[in-house]
Every structure is written in structure tokens, then in C-alpha cells.
Amino acid sequence: MSDLSYIEKLLDGADVEWKALKEVAAYSSTRVSADKVNAANYVGVDNLLQNRGGKTDSNHVPTSGNLTEYCEGDVLIGNIRPYLRKIWLADKNGGTNGDVLVIHPTNPSVNSQYLHQVLTDERFFEYNIKHSKGAKMPRGNKSKILDFFVPIPCPDKPEKSLEIQAEIVRILDAFTELTAELTAELTARKKQYNYYRDQLLTEESAFSRESTLGEILDMRAGKHIKAKDISDTQTVQYKHMCYGGNGSRGFVSNYSHEGNYALIGRQGALCGNVKRAKGQFYATEHAVVCTPKEGINIDWAFYMLTFMNLNQYKSKSAQPGLAVSKIAQLPITVPPLNEQACIVTILDKFDTLTTSLSEGLPREIELRQKQYEYYRDLLLSFPKPEEEAA
């Protein structure tokens, strides 16, 4: 499909009229009782997913009062922090609250799926962000949103217009369906990986021995470094990765460790997270550097530490943390060194397949998503009058 000629062929000489959203759609004005909604059909801004991710079931369903009603085919947009780009095309009827905008077509010549694609486009979100109100918790400007221009092909011929809109939706849906299939496959692979990981890491052999984390790993906190000495970007000067309590913190000019280690975050909301650290790197005092003792494969230890979900042992304070002395006492079953190596080989292959950004399904999903975004922008790039483009 060539970039410009495809739009021209699709229009086949037909005009495109840019109409304000309020001319073709409106906000929902109907109400539904709270007793009609449940986790599956109640939509709050919290269960709309960022970056056009759709929605998930709600954990907070209201039990009283009236809600804004939405119907199948309506477009729901999170109206708090528009930069999160929360949008969903309803596939059922349900209810929502004032933090979510419900938009439905009022013009029979507008396909709701087409309208969803237009409002999913980055041009709408840039417009919405530009006109939002508030600093700490910005909200979309409801009246300005209705002024956003929507391209309507062949406006004087409703049937032809709907055909063009349907073709655009068909092409874009093909990309999203492929992405959904790949995502489902990735989910299945991850479940398979987790199953085999759990089996491999819990199976005891006749030669396994019981121990504690402190007996198989030397666990020491890293070194303090000033925030001003950490760069967000990697340069010739700042070339060494720096790890803190929640993972990577950026890059530094000098390194504190060299070799192959496992790191445990010991402070912050994500304390207990486990990272592999190889080569030259810097570990701050908020990271625990784990050095293997005799008879321990550090890569096997990395998988075991991840499997143990150390976050469950964090303190309940305002600033959660892990006590090294406490996790050092956690029991662990240790297989012989050769069995550890076999386990690592198997789990590394699964890990590459499921989580690598350069191999396997995640990379394929990323490419298909970029392809979808490219054609969405292309297919919605209708000619625009100079006065409206200004």
C-alpha cells in the first residue's frame, strides 16, 4: 500500500468534510442505577488502561446511587490526566462515573468504530492534553473536546461514507487482531514458563540439601552515591549502569562492582525486586549485592530469588524496606551445582522467548503495534482545509 495514493484511491474523488465532534457525537446524558453494574461492566478511570490499552475489570464497584450509562459502541475516555491516553470502545452496556467521558455518535453517517479510531489517534490526545485544565491533576476540557475536528469522508453520500469508514476500520482491526493473537500467545507462553519454572525450582533430587539464603549467598548493601553524580542518559563519561532499590537509576562514571551478581532491591515500594548485574556496574546502598558462595550458580540463585517473591517480607512502614538479616534466614533447597546449571539453561531459553525485546514474541508484538500506529495515522490523514489546519 503506497502512502498517499491509498487514501486517494479509497476516497475515489470524494470530498472530506471536517466536522466538530459535537456535530456528529455527544456525551451520554442517561443514567443507570448502581445495582445494574458489576466488576465487568463498571468502568472507572482506575480500570481504564494507559496508552490505549482498553480496560480491565474493576476492583471498586459502587453499590449505591446513579451512574452515567454507556452502551455498546460508545467511546469511553479517561478524563483525569489525559496524557495517560486512556480510551476504550465499549463492547457491552454498563455504567461509569464523572471521571470518564462517554461519547456516542449522534449522526447515522458516523461509524462508532471509526470514531473510536479517530479519537485513538495521537492527534486527538495531543489536542486534549493541550487544552486540559489543572497542573497536579489535569482534566480534559469537555467543551474543547467537542470542538475537536473529525474527518467525515463523502458527507453527502451516507452509504458511501460508511463504506469508506468501514474499510478503514477493517484494515486497522486486522492489525489489532493480530496483536491480540500474539499477546494471547505470549500470555500462554508465560504461563507455560511459570509452570516449568515452578517445577524446576521446587523439585528436590536425592542430592539436594537444605540451607538458608545467608548460607549460600554473601549479601551486602552497595555504596552511597550522590544524586548529582547519576545521569539519566548513557554517555562516554557516564557509561556504567547504576542500580538502586527499585532497579536501574541511570548511569555513573565509576563502577563499584565487576563480575556476575544478583541484586535485591532493599528499599522502596518495589523492594524485593531481583536483577541480574553483569560486568562493571554501580550498586547503591539501597541494593543488596548477592555474591555466590561455593557450590552456587549465581544465575540459578537469581531465578530462585525471583521465585521467592521477596517483596512479601517488606516492612509495613511508610518507606517499605527489607532487612537483610531477616531474608538471610529464609530456608532454601539447593540442588547440586550441575543440576543448577541445567535449570539455568532451560529457564534462560524460556526467558529469552518471553521477555527479550530483541527476540521472540514481545519484539513481534512491538513491531505489529508500530505498524498499526503507522497505518492508523496514514488512513486518517485526510486532506484538511488550510483554515482548519492552521
FENVENPE-V573652 format. One record per run of one state. SS is the DSSP state (H for helix, E for strand, C for the rest). FROM is the first residue (numbers start at 1). TO is the last residue. If there is no record, write none. Layout:
ss = {SS/SS}
from = {FROM/FROM}
to = {TO/TO}
//
This chain:
ss = {C/H/C/E/H/E/C/E/H/C/E/C/H/E/C/E/C/E/C/E/C/E/C/H/C/E/C/E/C/E/C/H/C/H/C/E/C/E/C/H/C/E/C/H/C/E/H/E/C/H/C/E/C/E/C/E/C/E/C/E/C/E/C/E/C/H/C/H/C/E/C/H/C/E/C/H/C/H/C/H/C}
from = {1/3/12/16/21/25/28/31/34/37/42/44/45/48/49/55/56/66/71/75/79/80/81/82/85/87/90/94/97/100/106/112/121/122/131/133/134/139/140/142/146/149/154/158/203/209/213/217/222/227/230/231/232/240/245/247/253/257/266/267/268/274/284/287/293/298/308/310/314/321/322/324/328/331/335/337/356/360/380/386/390}
to = {2/11/15/20/24/27/30/33/36/41/43/44/47/48/54/55/65/70/74/78/79/80/81/84/86/89/93/96/99/105/111/120/121/130/132/133/138/139/141/145/148/153/157/202/208/212/216/221/226/229/230/231/239/244/246/252/256/265/266/267/273/283/286/292/297/307/309/313/320/321/323/327/330/334/336/355/359/379/385/389/390}
//
